Amino acid sequence: MNITGIITEYNPFHNGHLHHLSSARAVTGCDGVVCIMSGNFMQRGEPAIIDKWERTYMAIENGVDLVIELPTFYALSSAEHFAKGSLSILDSLGIINNIFFGSECGNVEDLVKIASVLTDEPLEFKNELKVNLNKGLTFAKSRELSLVKVLGDETLSEILQNSNNILGIEYIKAILSLNSKIKPITLKRKGSAYNDKNLASEFSSATSIRESLKNPNSSDELAKYMPPKSYEILKKLQENDYPFIFEEEMFKFIKYRIVSNCINFNNLLEISEGLDNKIIKEIYNSNSYEEFVLNIKSKRYTYTKISRLLTQIFIGLDIYNSKNLFNKDLLYARILGFNNKGREILKEMKKTSTIPLITKVPKNIDNPLLELDIAATKCYSLLNAKVHPFSDYLKGPIIKH
């Protein structure tokens, strides 16, 4: 079988996602699509607006054949680790031929050129990077200027300004570092920017849809921005008083953990020297989640990085030694849902996968990566009363016949 892998969050599934999925089938001519999807927490450091099972249902209803959960540890990591975790799973399945992703540039050759330099780190690049850092430039700017100099192409500078390009580069870096045979293929992104808060076009961003859902009376206008099946699921949830979840609802729990002095900051990957003190100081000067993040935010610490750290604190990631969670022996593929084609793919994967395939969570878990997924659902249930704390044990994969 010719199987295409995609990496998504579907928070929630909108027209742009359907375009990406349809294009993946058309461009690759694949027999099936396997999706790696973030669970109840997103890479930007926020809770999913809808839980992972409802989002899986949306994905399967719109034509994804098989959905696999990206472990929470990777879902709440930097772009580099998010990509590495996703590709490590796809590569370990032994059945994925290519990965299809969106990018602002739409040119996979340029992304490969950049990823190759960042992976190999030739001496010229290292020297240029050192010179730029010594000038007092940020790491991102130093890296950008060094790449342009080494590759002799000024147009690459613009590529490095866009988030989907950066994520695409990280996907390719992961493929190269894993020595994987998976082929990267990209689609030029259409419509609004991913962080655009306004509903502006047929391909409006997930951010704009989430912003709209803050108004309980606005769901009707979303019909033109979402595929009919996604919209129907969303509407039904709303009719059943399903709560849409936003980051503000984590604030009181995060505040409790900080003021009770029960956080081991040393176990958090992205914590830098002094940032822990800044977090502790500003919690007493903040009355909301957004105010808290903005009080900590600086040139060095971006909004997204701080949000990830706060969400890691919320789910208790600091209880674990984060560095130990990168152990490749801990990887698994947690199956969240599939259709009939997905069932066929799953049958083949059982023959080729080098990591465990989990359709039912065992009662006794000795894998800290999976333990964290269970803990994340329990924490998500604090925000969403419709999600049972033990849903990971109570719910099986979503199956569409």
Secondary structure, 3 states (H helix, E strand, C coil): CCEEEEEECCCCCCHHHHHHHHHHHHHHCCCEEEEEEECCEECCCEECCCCHHHHHHHHHHCCCCEEEEECHHHHCCCHHHHHHHHHHHHHHCCCEEEEEEEECCCCHHHHHHHHHHHHHCCHHHHHHHHHHHHCCCCHHHHHHHHHHHHHCCCCHHHHCCCHHHHHHHHHHHHHHHHCCCCEEEEEECCCCCCCCCCCCCCCCCHHHHHHHHCCCCCHHHHHHCCCHHHHHHHHHHHHCCCCCCCHHHHHHHHHHHHHCCCCCHHHCCCCCCCHHHHHHHHHCCCCCHHHHHHHHCCCCCCHHHHHHHHHHHHHCHHHCCHHHHHCHHHCCEEEEEECHHHHHHHHHHHHHCCCCEECCCCCCCCCHHHHHHHHHHHHHHHHCCCCCCCHHHHCCCEECC
